[in-house]
C-alpha cells in the first residue's frame, strides 16, 4: 500500500527542478522540526525556506503539491526521497510498472 502511494507521488514529481528542490526542501523541513527545540528562529527559518522550495518546485512541475489532496503525502514525500537516495546509492532505477489507475487521494 505504501509503495503505491510512493509510486503515485513519483508520477507527479517528474520535473528535474522540482525533484532537486524537493531533495533540499524536504530534509530542511524535517531538520527544522527538531531544530526548533534548540533555536526556534533557525528552526522556523528552515521550515519556511523548505516549504518555499517545495512550492517553487511545484511551479516548475505545473501541478499542486500532493498533500493538498491527501495529507498522507506529507509522510510519503520523505519516504519517496529516502527510497530515491537508496536506489541511487545502490545503482538501481525504479522499474517501470504497467500503467495503473491513479490512487484516489481522498
Secondary structure, DSSP 8 states (H G I E B T S, - for coil): -HHHHHHHHHHT---HHHHHHHHHHHHHHHHHHHHTTT-HHHHHHHHHHHHHHHHHHHHHHTS--GGGT-TTHHHHHHHHHHHHHHHHHHT---------------
